């Protein structure tokens, strides 16, 4: 019987080299994956849940200040009442003929908030941008008020 050692040795080497390459490739991929995940840092965060009553404000006593010609509305005065004894931290208004858009809203500075009955009623005064709101355009007053933070109108 005659054996061919040369061919068998060459085929055996080929398998060994292929196995070694697969092992090295798996190692490279493993190190690359570790390097990728090791570079991801996530800052500490907190999450939670809870509930609170949202009572809202009641608007009353609305009155307007007109310019000298009596054509444009320059200010609006009103009273916000809350059953939860909460002074508003921020108030914005829009005086429009239809539903307000982002540009229609005016911030009412909290320096013009006047407490009437402790923390239950607050008089708010808002000044519109010059020259004011034309009489025909001032058909609908929309008020947004919050007891904490700032009003965000989008």
Secondary structure as UniProt FT lines:
FT   HELIX           5..38
FT   STRAND          58..66
FT   TURN            68..69
FT   STRAND          72..81
FT   TURN            83..84
FT   STRAND          90..96
FT   HELIX           102..104
FT   STRAND          106..108
FT   HELIX           110..112
FT   STRAND          114..117
FT   TURN            118..120
FT   STRAND          121..127
FT   TURN            130..131
FT   STRAND          133..134
FT   HELIX           135..137
FT   STRAND          140..146
//
